[in-house]
Amino acid sequence: MKYELYYWPEIQGRGEYVRLALEEAGAAYVDVARGPRGVATMMKMMDVQKGTPPFAPPFLKAGKLVIGQTANILLYLGARHGLALKTEAGRLWVHQLQLTITDFVVEIHDTHHPLGPSLYYEDQKAPAKKRTDEFWGERVPKYLGYFEQLLAANGGAYVTGRRPTYVDLSLFQIVEGLRYAFPKRMKTFEKGVPGLVGLHERVAARPNIKAYLASERRIPFNEQGIFRRYRELDR
Ligand SMILES: N[C@@H](CCC(=O)N[C@@H](CS)C(=O)NCC(=O)O)C(=O)O
């Protein structure tokens, strides 16, 4: 079976957490919206008239299943491709961690869009500055400190032990994205989270991930995605 991933074609965004899992698994997939008339096809899939239409991208078509919500897609892929823990308690734990990352992703987005997605960044620059200061002062230490402590507590190479799960792939993306968007702040901050820095290196060196990152399938970061580099927010 070839999976069909549906996500906005110009950005990594939330689709990237799914792409990383598909790539690590070596799964066959097509990134539909990046192909001809792909966005129109994606919009049609969200038609609420029938089936289980998703509210927003990303979503994944797997045979007859259409699965929306990033964490839900990863719950599905993790079980099928050995990217999660096997017991019920383990599956829920990994899913719980991913939902925490989901919350963090919203907060990352809100650094440049604190007043919501309808206004341009340029129309909310002052609140964005205030929000970003709070984000780096309180929220990054709290979220990343949590994952750092989990890594230290189990002494493993990855958050849940010796083998990577989709949560580790997502944390790789978080570190990579924060380095892109906030190079100065991150340079200072990451001195305090050596475990996460190590995890990032280990994920980046995994053969399938390494090949993916060097390929054209990996869309470069840009200022339309979740992680945006605005110099004035990175002081
Ligand atoms: N909680 C959802 C959020 C999905 C989401 O916000 N998708 C964005 C792109 S990253 C979108 O296209 N949203 C359209 C909208 O909210 O109107 C997830 O994690 O997948």
The ligand as an SDF file (V2000), in Angstrom:
LIG
                    3D

 20 19  0  0  0  0  0  0  0  0999 V2000
   -4.1900   20.0730   15.6170 N   0  0  0  0  0  0  0  0  0  0  0  0
   -3.9870   19.9210   14.2030 C   0  0  0  0  0  0  0  0  0  0  0  0
   -3.8040   21.2970   13.6070 C   0  0  0  0  0  0  0  0  0  0  0  0
   -3.9070   21.3000   12.1120 C   0  0  0  0  0  0  0  0  0  0  0  0
   -3.6270   22.6660   11.5610 C   0  0  0  0  0  0  0  0  0  0  0  0
   -3.6700   23.6960   12.2550 O   0  0  0  0  0  0  0  0  0  0  0  0
   -3.3340   22.7100   10.2540 N   0  0  0  0  0  0  0  0  0  0  0  0
   -2.9970   23.9700    9.6250 C   0  0  0  0  0  0  0  0  0  0  0  0
   -1.7670   23.8570    8.7990 C   0  0  0  0  0  0  0  0  0  0  0  0
   -0.3700   23.4770    9.8260 S   0  0  0  0  0  0  0  0  0  0  0  0
   -4.1530   24.3860    8.7340 C   0  0  0  0  0  0  0  0  0  0  0  0
   -4.1200   24.2460    7.5290 O   0  0  0  0  0  0  0  0  0  0  0  0
   -5.1890   24.9320    9.3640 N   0  0  0  0  0  0  0  0  0  0  0  0
   -6.3230   25.4540    8.6900 C   0  0  0  0  0  0  0  0  0  0  0  0
   -7.2300   26.1450    9.6710 C   0  0  0  0  0  0  0  0  0  0  0  0
   -7.0030   26.0350   10.8770 O   0  0  0  0  0  0  0  0  0  0  0  0
   -8.1740   26.8010    9.2160 O   0  0  0  0  0  0  0  0  0  0  0  0
   -2.7800   19.0070   13.9490 C   0  0  0  0  0  0  0  0  0  0  0  0
   -1.9150   18.9050   14.8180 O   0  0  0  0  0  0  0  0  0  0  0  0
   -2.7070   18.3700   12.8700 O   0  0  0  0  0  0  0  0  0  0  0  0
  1  2  1  0
  2  3  1  0
  2 18  1  0
  3  4  1  0
  4  5  1  0
  5  6  2  0
  5  7  1  0
  7  8  1  0
  8  9  1  0
  8 11  1  0
  9 10  1  0
 11 12  2  0
 11 13  1  0
 13 14  1  0
 14 15  1  0
 15 16  2  0
 15 17  1  0
 18 19  2  0
 18 20  1  0
M  END
$$$$
